[in-house]
């Protein structure tokens, strides 16, 4: 009798141990929300991160990616992250100004970066890391910067000079710097969620916008914009961020594996961004629906002359020290 009870107790102990062992535990869930299409650089990088995170953690982490504002629109997603409704986002850098981290709006300054090499001196250097650290008091941990590309203007009338945008209603993200940029062109800035832009262009609520080519093409804006001018006047990139409390409570080994997955995803994102924009530009041209103009050096210089004064006007908001740090990193000259 005693042996039978003992055997039963041993069996129950083993069964209980198996039930609570890590092998039988529920996987850690990471909801990753973003506002663009799957076939954009950000969309593809998010899927790459999901794949590598699940592989490296041997299934202990499950990443659920929600593209195209399926869960939250631009203005909603940051609050959702802070409340823990989602664990990971990759918002555009312009989104951090309204959150109170106005220094991030340095990335919105027109013509501050000449090319990808200049940009990466900041995003992959100490200046970029210092900016990410400013998010931590807000309950947010910055993990990486992902490229999208440089922006160009579109409208339903030709764009060859800054004067061609005078009086146009141009959609922008919520950014005081971008508002000032449009005013410098004597255009009318219209803040609007990204998910609403196509319909706004289609119905004439706005006349035009600024986008990297991949966003312009994947959102089918070429169907409702007759002219696209390659100005490369500003940068659009993303910061991959997580809920700080969630991140810090992860087991150290899991967090390390996710950091590896993020590094790989960042390398992937930045490698495909330029290629994707070039391919999508060719697709826009091939569609025959949008006339593409490439500015001459003199024409681009005219846009730069019109827009660089925005730097000084926004210095009190962004912080002169932040702007000077970027100037120094990239060797900026007016």
WORAKA-V884939 format. One record per residue. N is the residue number from 0. SS is DSSP state (hx for helix, st for strand, lp for the rest). NEAR is the number of other C-alpha atoms within 8 Angstrom. Layout:
N_SS_NEAR / N_SS_NEAR
//
This chain:
0_lp_4 / 1_hx_5 / 2_hx_6 / 3_hx_7 / 4_hx_8 / 5_hx_8 / 6_hx_8 / 7_hx_8 / 8_hx_8 / 9_hx_8 / 10_hx_8 / 11_hx_8 / 12_hx_8 / 13_hx_8 / 14_hx_8 / 15_hx_8 / 16_hx_8 / 17_hx_9 / 18_hx_8 / 19_hx_8 / 20_lp_8 / 21_hx_5 / 22_hx_5 / 23_hx_8 / 24_lp_8 / 25_lp_5 / 26_lp_8 / 27_st_7 / 28_st_8 / 29_st_11 / 30_st_11 / 31_st_13 / 32_st_16 / 33_lp_14 / 34_lp_13 / 35_lp_11 / 36_lp_10 / 37_lp_9 / 38_lp_7 / 39_lp_12 / 40_hx_13 / 41_hx_13 / 42_hx_13 / 43_hx_11 / 44_hx_12 / 45_hx_11 / 46_hx_9 / 47_hx_10 / 48_hx_12 / 49_hx_12 / 50_hx_8 / 51_hx_10 / 52_hx_15 / 53_hx_13 / 54_hx_8 / 55_hx_10 / 56_lp_11 / 57_lp_7 / 58_lp_9 / 59_lp_9 / 60_st_12 / 61_st_12 / 62_st_11 / 63_st_9 / 64_st_11 / 65_st_11 / 66_lp_12 / 67_lp_10 / 68_lp_13 / 69_lp_9 / 70_lp_6 / 71_lp_12 / 72_lp_12 / 73_hx_11 / 74_hx_8 / 75_hx_8 / 76_hx_11 / 77_hx_9 / 78_hx_8 / 79_hx_11 / 80_hx_14 / 81_hx_11 / 82_hx_7 / 83_lp_9 / 84_lp_7 / 85_lp_13 / 86_lp_12 / 87_st_13 / 88_st_14 / 89_st_11 / 90_st_10 / 91_st_9 / 92_lp_13 / 93_lp_12 / 94_hx_11 / 95_hx_11 / 96_hx_12 / 97_hx_9 / 98_hx_7 / 99_lp_6 / 100_lp_10 / 101_hx_11 / 102_hx_11 / 103_hx_13 / 104_hx_14 / 105_hx_9 / 106_hx_11 / 107_hx_14 / 108_lp_14 / 109_lp_14 / 110_lp_11 / 111_lp_9 / 112_lp_12 / 113_lp_7 / 114_lp_6 / 115_hx_7 / 116_hx_6 / 117_hx_11 / 118_hx_11 / 119_hx_9 / 120_hx_10 / 121_hx_13 / 122_hx_11 / 123_lp_9 / 124_lp_9 / 125_hx_8 / 126_hx_10 / 127_hx_10 / 128_hx_10 / 129_hx_8 / 130_hx_10 / 131_hx_11 / 132_hx_9 / 133_lp_8 / 134_lp_12 / 135_hx_11 / 136_hx_6 / 137_hx_6 / 138_lp_10 / 139_st_12 / 140_st_13 / 141_st_12 / 142_st_11 / 143_st_10 / 144_st_11 / 145_st_12 / 146_st_12 / 147_st_15 / 148_st_12 / 149_st_11 / 150_st_15 / 151_st_15 / 152_st_13 / 153_st_13 / 154_st_13 / 155_lp_9 / 156_lp_6 / 157_lp_8 / 158_lp_14 / 159_lp_9 / 160_lp_9 / 161_hx_11 / 162_hx_7 / 163_hx_8 / 164_hx_11 / 165_lp_9 / 166_lp_7 / 167_lp_10 / 168_st_12 / 169_st_14 / 170_st_14 / 171_st_13 / 172_lp_11 / 173_lp_10 / 174_lp_13 / 175_hx_6 / 176_hx_11 / 177_hx_13 / 178_hx_10 / 179_hx_9 / 180_hx_12 / 181_hx_12 / 182_hx_10 / 183_hx_10 / 184_lp_12 / 185_lp_10 / 186_lp_13 / 187_st_10 / 188_st_12 / 189_st_9 / 190_st_8 / 191_lp_10 / 192_lp_10 / 193_hx_9 / 194_hx_9 / 195_hx_8 / 196_hx_10 / 197_hx_11 / 198_hx_7 / 199_hx_10 / 200_hx_14 / 201_hx_8 / 202_hx_7 / 203_lp_7 / 204_lp_8 / 205_lp_13 / 206_lp_12 / 207_st_14 / 208_st_11 / 209_st_11 / 210_st_12 / 211_lp_13 / 212_hx_13 / 213_hx_14 / 214_hx_10 / 215_hx_11 / 216_hx_13 / 217_hx_10 / 218_lp_8 / 219_lp_9 / 220_hx_11 / 221_hx_11 / 222_hx_8 / 223_lp_9 / 224_lp_14 / 225_lp_13 / 226_st_14 / 227_st_15 / 228_st_13 / 229_st_11 / 230_st_10 / 231_st_9 / 232_st_11 / 233_st_14 / 234_st_13 / 235_st_15 / 236_st_11 / 237_st_12 / 238_st_13 / 239_st_13 / 240_st_12 / 241_st_14 / 242_st_15 / 243_hx_10 / 244_hx_7 / 245_hx_10 / 246_hx_10 / 247_hx_6 / 248_lp_6 / 249_lp_8 / 250_lp_6 / 251_hx_6 / 252_hx_6 / 253_hx_9 / 254_hx_10 / 255_hx_8 / 256_hx_11 / 257_hx_11 / 258_hx_9 / 259_hx_8 / 260_hx_12 / 261_hx_12 / 262_hx_9 / 263_hx_9 / 264_hx_13 / 265_hx_12 / 266_hx_8 / 267_hx_10 / 268_hx_14 / 269_hx_11 / 270_hx_8 / 271_hx_9 / 272_hx_12 / 273_hx_10 / 274_hx_8 / 275_hx_11 / 276_hx_12 / 277_hx_9 / 278_hx_8 / 279_hx_11 / 280_hx_11 / 281_hx_8 / 282_hx_9 / 283_hx_12 / 284_hx_11 / 285_hx_6 / 286_hx_7 / 287_lp_7 / 288_lp_10 / 289_lp_13 / 290_st_9 / 291_st_9 / 292_st_10 / 293_st_7 / 294_lp_11 / 295_lp_6 / 296_hx_6 / 297_hx_7 / 298_hx_10 / 299_hx_10 / 300_hx_8 / 301_hx_10 / 302_hx_11 / 303_hx_11 / 304_hx_8 / 305_hx_10 / 306_hx_12 / 307_lp_12 / 308_hx_8 / 309_hx_13 / 310_hx_9 / 311_hx_7 / 312_hx_7 / 313_lp_10 / 314_hx_10 / 315_hx_7 / 316_hx_7 / 317_hx_13 / 318_lp_10 / 319_hx_8 / 320_hx_6 / 321_hx_10 / 322_hx_11 / 323_hx_8 / 324_hx_9 / 325_hx_11 / 326_hx_11 / 327_hx_8 / 328_hx_10 / 329_hx_11 / 330_lp_6 / 331_lp_10 / 332_lp_4 / 333_lp_3
//
